[in-house]
Amino acid sequence: QGVLLVYDITNYQSFENLEDWYTVVKKVSEESETQPLVALVGNKRKQHGLL
């Protein structure tokens, strides 16, 4: 099991929201025998030039 927590490096609020998402991950996996691997990813998406 694994979880990617992705935030927008140009939007601090998206980084702050990760705490809420991490809480959800912990809550959902409380009863699991193994905890998921969690990776934090900072992303910057360009608005122009999308396919």
PDB file of N, CA, C and O in Angstrom:
ATOM      1  N   GLN A   1       0.831  -1.183   0.000  1.00  0.00           N
ATOM      2  CA  GLN A   1       0.000   0.000   0.000  1.00  0.00           C
ATOM      3  C   GLN A   1       0.866   1.233   0.000  1.00  0.00           C
ATOM      4  O   GLN A   1       1.947   1.248   0.590  1.00  0.00           O
ATOM      5  N   GLY A   2       0.396   2.257  -0.656  1.00  0.00           N
ATOM      6  CA  GLY A   2       1.127   3.509  -0.670  1.00  0.00           C
ATOM      7  C   GLY A   2       0.201   4.681  -0.931  1.00  0.00           C
ATOM      8  O   GLY A   2      -0.858   4.539  -1.541  1.00  0.00           O
ATOM      9  N   VAL A   3       0.619   5.825  -0.460  1.00  0.00           N
ATOM     10  CA  VAL A   3      -0.152   7.055  -0.638  1.00  0.00           C
ATOM     11  C   VAL A   3       0.800   8.152  -1.090  1.00  0.00           C
ATOM     12  O   VAL A   3       1.859   8.346  -0.494  1.00  0.00           O
ATOM     13  N   LEU A   4       0.424   8.865  -2.140  1.00  0.00           N
ATOM     14  CA  LEU A   4       1.157  10.051  -2.562  1.00  0.00           C
ATOM     15  C   LEU A   4       0.380  11.269  -2.093  1.00  0.00           C
ATOM     16  O   LEU A   4      -0.777  11.457  -2.469  1.00  0.00           O
ATOM     17  N   LEU A   5       1.007  12.085  -1.284  1.00  0.00           N
ATOM     18  CA  LEU A   5       0.422  13.359  -0.887  1.00  0.00           C
ATOM     19  C   LEU A   5       1.089  14.421  -1.752  1.00  0.00           C
ATOM     20  O   LEU A   5       2.278  14.702  -1.599  1.00  0.00           O
ATOM     21  N   VAL A   6       0.323  15.002  -2.651  1.00  0.00           N
ATOM     22  CA  VAL A   6       0.863  15.936  -3.637  1.00  0.00           C
ATOM     23  C   VAL A   6       0.332  17.331  -3.350  1.00  0.00           C
ATOM     24  O   VAL A   6      -0.859  17.523  -3.105  1.00  0.00           O
ATOM     25  N   TYR A   7       1.243  18.302  -3.384  1.00  0.00           N
ATOM     26  CA  TYR A   7       0.834  19.691  -3.195  1.00  0.00           C
ATOM     27  C   TYR A   7       1.441  20.563  -4.281  1.00  0.00           C
ATOM     28  O   TYR A   7       2.437  20.198  -4.905  1.00  0.00           O
ATOM     29  N   ASP A   8       0.832  21.709  -4.495  1.00  0.00           N
ATOM     30  CA  ASP A   8       1.285  22.682  -5.487  1.00  0.00           C
ATOM     31  C   ASP A   8       2.317  23.588  -4.826  1.00  0.00           C
ATOM     32  O   ASP A   8       1.998  24.288  -3.865  1.00  0.00           O
ATOM     33  N   ILE A   9       3.542  23.584  -5.327  1.00  0.00           N
ATOM     34  CA  ILE A   9       4.596  24.380  -4.686  1.00  0.00           C
ATOM     35  C   ILE A   9       4.370  25.881  -4.829  1.00  0.00           C
ATOM     36  O   ILE A   9       5.030  26.675  -4.159  1.00  0.00           O
ATOM     37  N   THR A  10       3.445  26.270  -5.695  1.00  0.00           N
ATOM     38  CA  THR A  10       3.140  27.694  -5.848  1.00  0.00           C
ATOM     39  C   THR A  10       1.936  28.114  -5.014  1.00  0.00           C
ATOM     40  O   THR A  10       1.511  29.268  -5.071  1.00  0.00           O
ATOM     41  N   ASN A  11       1.381  27.174  -4.233  1.00  0.00           N
ATOM     42  CA  ASN A  11       0.183  27.451  -3.444  1.00  0.00           C
ATOM     43  C   ASN A  11       0.389  26.919  -2.024  1.00  0.00           C
ATOM     44  O   ASN A  11       0.246  25.723  -1.772  1.00  0.00           O
ATOM     45  N   TYR A  12       0.724  27.819  -1.105  1.00  0.00           N
ATOM     46  CA  TYR A  12       1.018  27.402   0.265  1.00  0.00           C
ATOM     47  C   TYR A  12      -0.182  26.721   0.922  1.00  0.00           C
ATOM     48  O   TYR A  12      -0.011  25.808   1.730  1.00  0.00           O
ATOM     49  N   GLN A  13      -1.384  27.157   0.583  1.00  0.00           N
ATOM     50  CA  GLN A  13      -2.577  26.546   1.178  1.00  0.00           C
ATOM     51  C   GLN A  13      -2.655  25.056   0.846  1.00  0.00           C
ATOM     52  O   GLN A  13      -3.085  24.255   1.676  1.00  0.00           O
ATOM     53  N   SER A  14      -2.244  24.689  -0.355  1.00  0.00           N
ATOM     54  CA  SER A  14      -2.270  23.269  -0.714  1.00  0.00           C
ATOM     55  C   SER A  14      -1.304  22.474   0.162  1.00  0.00           C
ATOM     56  O   SER A  14      -1.569  21.317   0.488  1.00  0.00           O
ATOM     57  N   PHE A  15      -0.183  23.091   0.545  1.00  0.00           N
ATOM     58  CA  PHE A  15       0.760  22.444   1.460  1.00  0.00           C
ATOM     59  C   PHE A  15       0.147  22.304   2.850  1.00  0.00           C
ATOM     60  O   PHE A  15       0.261  21.255   3.483  1.00  0.00           O
ATOM     61  N   GLU A  16      -0.504  23.366   3.321  1.00  0.00           N
ATOM     62  CA  GLU A  16      -1.140  23.304   4.640  1.00  0.00           C
ATOM     63  C   GLU A  16      -2.244  22.254   4.685  1.00  0.00           C
ATOM     64  O   GLU A  16      -2.462  21.639   5.729  1.00  0.00           O
ATOM     65  N   ASN A  17      -2.936  22.040   3.587  1.00  0.00           N
ATOM     66  CA  ASN A  17      -4.016  21.049   3.531  1.00  0.00           C
ATOM     67  C   ASN A  17      -3.509  19.617   3.688  1.00  0.00           C
ATOM     68  O   ASN A  17      -4.292  18.714   3.982  1.00  0.00           O
ATOM     69  N   LEU A  18      -2.214  19.404   3.497  1.00  0.00           N
ATOM     70  CA  LEU A  18      -1.659  18.055   3.616  1.00  0.00           C
ATOM     71  C   LEU A  18      -1.867  17.467   5.005  1.00  0.00           C
ATOM     72  O   LEU A  18      -2.022  16.254   5.152  1.00  0.00           O
ATOM     73  N   GLU A  19      -1.870  18.314   6.015  1.00  0.00           N
ATOM     74  CA  GLU A  19      -2.091  17.817   7.375  1.00  0.00           C
ATOM     75  C   GLU A  19      -3.456  17.136   7.480  1.00  0.00           C
ATOM     76  O   GLU A  19      -3.585  16.081   8.101  1.00  0.00           O
ATOM     77  N   ASP A  20      -4.469  17.746   6.869  1.00  0.00           N
ATOM     78  CA  ASP A  20      -5.808  17.141   6.879  1.00  0.00           C
ATOM     79  C   ASP A  20      -5.814  15.815   6.124  1.00  0.00           C
ATOM     80  O   ASP A  20      -6.392  14.832   6.588  1.00  0.00           O
ATOM     81  N   TRP A  21      -5.173  15.793   4.969  1.00  0.00           N
ATOM     82  CA  TRP A  21      -5.124  14.562   4.181  1.00  0.00           C
ATOM     83  C   TRP A  21      -4.364  13.461   4.913  1.00  0.00           C
ATOM     84  O   TRP A  21      -4.762  12.297   4.868  1.00  0.00           O
ATOM     85  N   TYR A  22      -3.277  13.820   5.582  1.00  0.00           N
ATOM     86  CA  TYR A  22      -2.507  12.825   6.329  1.00  0.00           C
ATOM     87  C   TYR A  22      -3.336  12.259   7.484  1.00  0.00           C
ATOM     88  O   TYR A  22      -3.245  11.070   7.791  1.00  0.00           O
ATOM     89  N   THR A  23      -4.133  13.096   8.112  1.00  0.00           N
ATOM     90  CA  THR A  23      -5.034  12.645   9.173  1.00  0.00           C
ATOM     91  C   THR A  23      -6.025  11.627   8.621  1.00  0.00           C
ATOM     92  O   THR A  23      -6.308  10.622   9.273  1.00  0.00           O
ATOM     93  N   VAL A  24      -6.550  11.878   7.433  1.00  0.00           N
ATOM     94  CA  VAL A  24      -7.475  10.935   6.796  1.00  0.00           C
ATOM     95  C   VAL A  24      -6.774   9.606   6.528  1.00  0.00           C
ATOM     96  O   VAL A  24      -7.339   8.544   6.789  1.00  0.00           O
ATOM     97  N   VAL A  25      -5.563   9.659   6.014  1.00  0.00           N
ATOM     98  CA  VAL A  25      -4.803   8.435   5.730  1.00  0.00           C
ATOM     99  C   VAL A  25      -4.604   7.635   7.011  1.00  0.00           C
ATOM    100  O   VAL A  25      -4.815   6.422   7.021  1.00  0.00           O
ATOM    101  N   LYS A  26      -4.200   8.297   8.088  1.00  0.00           N
ATOM    102  CA  LYS A  26      -3.984   7.596   9.362  1.00  0.00           C
ATOM    103  C   LYS A  26      -5.282   6.990   9.870  1.00  0.00           C
ATOM    104  O   LYS A  26      -5.289   5.854  10.345  1.00  0.00           O
ATOM    105  N   LYS A  27      -6.380   7.731   9.778  1.00  0.00           N
ATOM    106  CA  LYS A  27      -7.674   7.255  10.276  1.00  0.00           C
ATOM    107  C   LYS A  27      -8.131   6.020   9.499  1.00  0.00           C
ATOM    108  O   LYS A  27      -8.578   5.040  10.094  1.00  0.00           O
ATOM    109  N   VAL A  28      -8.018   6.070   8.186  1.00  0.00           N
ATOM    110  CA  VAL A  28      -8.463   4.959   7.342  1.00  0.00           C
ATOM    111  C   VAL A  28      -7.615   3.712   7.575  1.00  0.00           C
ATOM    112  O   VAL A  28      -8.123   2.594   7.483  1.00  0.00           O
ATOM    113  N   SER A  29      -6.343   3.890   7.873  1.00  0.00           N
ATOM    114  CA  SER A  29      -5.447   2.740   8.009  1.00  0.00           C
ATOM    115  C   SER A  29      -5.245   2.289   9.453  1.00  0.00           C
ATOM    116  O   SER A  29      -4.403   1.431   9.717  1.00  0.00           O
ATOM    117  N   GLU A  30      -6.006   2.856  10.394  1.00  0.00           N
ATOM    118  CA  GLU A  30      -5.846   2.504  11.818  1.00  0.00           C
ATOM    119  C   GLU A  30      -5.968   1.010  12.081  1.00  0.00           C
ATOM    120  O   GLU A  30      -5.191   0.446  12.851  1.00  0.00           O
ATOM    121  N   GLU A  31      -6.937   0.374  11.444  1.00  0.00           N
ATOM    122  CA  GLU A  31      -7.209  -1.031  11.740  1.00  0.00           C
ATOM    123  C   GLU A  31      -6.423  -1.992  10.854  1.00  0.00           C
ATOM    124  O   GLU A  31      -6.559  -3.209  10.980  1.00  0.00           O
ATOM    125  N   SER A  32      -5.615  -1.454   9.972  1.00  0.00           N
ATOM    126  CA  SER A  32      -4.809  -2.287   9.085  1.00  0.00           C
ATOM    127  C   SER A  32      -3.599  -2.821   9.844  1.00  0.00           C
ATOM    128  O   SER A  32      -3.064  -2.162  10.735  1.00  0.00           O
ATOM    129  N   GLU A  33      -3.179  -4.028   9.472  1.00  0.00           N
ATOM    130  CA  GLU A  33      -1.999  -4.609  10.110  1.00  0.00           C
ATOM    131  C   GLU A  33      -0.734  -3.848   9.745  1.00  0.00           C
ATOM    132  O   GLU A  33       0.185  -3.727  10.554  1.00  0.00           O
ATOM    133  N   THR A  34      -0.697  -3.340   8.528  1.00  0.00           N
ATOM    134  CA  THR A  34       0.468  -2.587   8.080  1.00  0.00           C
ATOM    135  C   THR A  34       0.040  -1.182   7.675  1.00  0.00           C
ATOM    136  O   THR A  34      -1.039  -0.982   7.116  1.00  0.00           O
ATOM    137  N   GLN A  35       0.883  -0.239   7.960  1.00  0.00           N
ATOM    138  CA  GLN A  35       0.618   1.145   7.586  1.00  0.00           C
ATOM    139  C   GLN A  35       1.127   1.381   6.168  1.00  0.00           C
ATOM    140  O   GLN A  35       2.141   0.809   5.768  1.00  0.00           O
ATOM    141  N   PRO A  36       0.429   2.219   5.409  1.00  0.00           N
ATOM    142  CA  PRO A  36       0.888   2.480   4.043  1.00  0.00           C
ATOM    143  C   PRO A  36       2.153   3.328   4.041  1.00  0.00           C
ATOM    144  O   PRO A  36       2.400   4.106   4.963  1.00  0.00           O
ATOM    145  N   LEU A  37       2.942   3.164   3.000  1.00  0.00           N
ATOM    146  CA  LEU A  37       4.064   4.067   2.785  1.00  0.00           C
ATOM    147  C   LEU A  37       3.481   5.392   2.311  1.00  0.00           C
ATOM    148  O   LEU A  37       2.576   5.413   1.476  1.00  0.00           O
ATOM    149  N   VAL A  38       3.993   6.484   2.835  1.00  0.00           N
ATOM    150  CA  VAL A  38       3.491   7.803   2.464  1.00  0.00           C
ATOM    151  C   VAL A  38       4.639   8.606   1.871  1.00  0.00           C
ATOM    152  O   VAL A  38       5.707   8.722   2.472  1.00  0.00           O
ATOM    153  N   ALA A  39       4.406   9.157   0.692  1.00  0.00           N
ATOM    154  CA  ALA A  39       5.408   9.996   0.037  1.00  0.00           C
ATOM    155  C   ALA A  39       4.820  11.385  -0.172  1.00  0.00           C
ATOM    156  O   ALA A  39       3.662  11.537  -0.561  1.00  0.00           O
ATOM    157  N   LEU A  40       5.631  12.380   0.091  1.00  0.00           N
ATOM    158  CA  LEU A  40       5.238  13.772  -0.100  1.00  0.00           C
ATOM    159  C   LEU A  40       5.868  14.273  -1.394  1.00  0.00           C
ATOM    160  O   LEU A  40       7.076  14.150  -1.594  1.00  0.00           O
ATOM    161  N   VAL A  41       5.038  14.842  -2.272  1.00  0.00           N
ATOM    162  CA  VAL A  41       5.508  15.300  -3.576  1.00  0.00           C
ATOM    163  C   VAL A  41       5.082  16.743  -3.791  1.00  0.00           C
ATOM    164  O   VAL A  41       3.899  17.073  -3.712  1.00  0.00           O
ATOM    165  N   GLY A  42       6.064  17.600  -4.065  1.00  0.00           N
ATOM    166  CA  GLY A  42       5.769  18.976  -4.445  1.00  0.00           C
ATOM    167  C   GLY A  42       5.744  19.060  -5.957  1.00  0.00           C
ATOM    168  O   GLY A  42       6.665  18.587  -6.622  1.00  0.00           O
ATOM    169  N   ASN A  43       4.698  19.656  -6.506  1.00  0.00           N
ATOM    170  CA  ASN A  43       4.518  19.708  -7.948  1.00  0.00           C
ATOM    171  C   ASN A  43       4.246  21.138  -8.400  1.00  0.00           C
ATOM    172  O   ASN A  43       3.614  21.921  -7.691  1.00  0.00           O
ATOM    173  N   LYS A  44       4.731  21.456  -9.583  1.00  0.00           N
ATOM    174  CA  LYS A  44       4.421  22.748 -10.200  1.00  0.00           C
ATOM    175  C   LYS A  44       3.928  22.452 -11.605  1.00  0.00           C
ATOM    176  O   LYS A  44       4.660  21.912 -12.434  1.00  0.00           O
ATOM    177  N   ARG A  45       2.695  22.808 -11.858  1.00  0.00           N
ATOM    178  CA  ARG A  45       2.090  22.532 -13.157  1.00  0.00           C
ATOM    179  C   ARG A  45       2.010  23.818 -13.962  1.00  0.00           C
ATOM    180  O   ARG A  45       1.553  24.848 -13.466  1.00  0.00           O
ATOM    181  N   LYS A  46       2.450  23.748 -15.184  1.00  0.00           N
ATOM    182  CA  LYS A  46       2.328  24.895 -16.077  1.00  0.00           C
ATOM    183  C   LYS A  46       0.899  24.958 -16.608  1.00  0.00           C
ATOM    184  O   LYS A  46       0.325  23.934 -16.977  1.00  0.00           O
ATOM    185  N   GLN A  47       0.336  26.141 -16.644  1.00  0.00           N
ATOM    186  CA  GLN A  47      -1.028  26.319 -17.142  1.00  0.00           C
ATOM    187  C   GLN A  47      -1.081  26.291 -18.670  1.00  0.00           C
ATOM    188  O   GLN A  47      -2.044  25.785 -19.245  1.00  0.00           O
ATOM    189  N   HIS A  48      -0.076  26.820 -19.316  1.00  0.00           N
ATOM    190  CA  HIS A  48      -0.089  26.885 -20.773  1.00  0.00           C
ATOM    191  C   HIS A  48       0.648  25.691 -21.367  1.00  0.00           C
ATOM    192  O   HIS A  48       1.463  25.051 -20.703  1.00  0.00           O
ATOM    193  N   GLY A  49       0.353  25.412 -22.598  1.00  0.00           N
ATOM    194  CA  GLY A  49       1.050  24.343 -23.292  1.00  0.00           C
ATOM    195  C   GLY A  49       0.578  22.953 -22.937  1.00  0.00           C
ATOM    196  O   GLY A  49       1.292  21.979 -23.174  1.00  0.00           O
ATOM    197  N   LEU A  50      -0.617  22.839 -22.368  1.00  0.00           N
ATOM    198  CA  LEU A  50      -1.133  21.512 -22.048  1.00  0.00           C
ATOM    199  C   LEU A  50      -1.558  20.817 -23.330  1.00  0.00           C
ATOM    200  O   LEU A  50      -2.001  21.463 -24.280  1.00  0.00           O
ATOM    201  N   LEU A  51      -1.422  19.512 -23.353  1.00  0.00           N
ATOM    202  CA  LEU A  51      -1.786  18.754 -24.558  1.00  0.00           C
ATOM    203  C   LEU A  51      -3.264  18.762 -24.789  1.00  0.00           C
ATOM    204  O   LEU A  51      -3.740  18.172 -25.759  1.00  0.00           O
TER     205      LEU A  51
END
